[in-house]
Amino acid sequence: MKATDVIIYTDMDGTALTDWSLGPVVPERNLARIRAFVSAGGLFSVASGRQAPGILQLFPGVAFHAPLVCGNGSVIYDPAEQQVLRKTCLPADYKCACVSYFLTHPEVWIVAADETRIWQIVSGDPARDDQLNDWPRPRMSIEDFLSGDYVKVVYILAEGGDMEALKYEVAALPGAELVTGAQSGPRYLEMAEGYVTRLALDANSEVIGYEFVSLGKMTDFIKKGMEPNEAYKKAMGHYGRFTAEQGAVKFIDPREE
């Protein structure tokens, strides 16, 4: 298959962003592969909960010729023309319900995003608002949130809070079915290391690792006279947590499940 016949979309957190020892960084070896793929005529882009400016700055030297899918699908952005092609804003009734929940649950903070930035919505109580210090964000009043066009809202629960209760209550808010119905998960098919054969899932059905075959290594082994089946096994590797001792409870073929 030629690069000109392929378009690749990647997620960010936990997928493209793996080198957290240096902060949110796309590993240079992956950037090099992406640049080479694009130079060969392939189309590369990102589908993420993040906003366009934050995505683009993490891919230095990469030419994007396909639209970015931002804000969990709420914004489609054309990086070549630097313009928003489409955006879906939060319904007014949902924003009102969101604010009401925020004001009656002091253990919860909310942040909202437009097509370019993420804001902390403040309650007006500095003691409460200042407790959310995990990441520096500009602040916005409740009034500005209700009157503006925002595409995404995130609920942040205080440490020790009941996450399951939060999920249930937020899902029951008026209008929530319009903004929480679409859910997605990672689906690794090919990585920089090679062709992905199996994914490892934990007890919550979250991807925690994968098995891959390095096609380059396998080809080299075969050229040197090794039997294809042996070369296949020798070129196989794992990334992440991939054993029962490490929490893997199920293995799936990403092309079948």
Secondary structure, DSSP 8 states (H G I E B T S, - for coil): --GGG-EEEE-TBTTTB--GGGSS---HHHHHHHHHHHHTT-EEEEB-SS-HHHHHTTSTT----S-EEEGGGTEEEETTTTEEEEE----HHHHHHHHHHHHH-TTEEEEEE-SS-EEEE--S-HHHHTT--SS---EE-HHHHHHS---EEEEEE-TT--HHHHHHHHHTSTTHHHHHS-------SEETTEEEEEEEE-TTS-EEEEEEE-HHHHHHHHHTT--HHHHHHHTEEEEE--SGGGT--EEE-TTT-
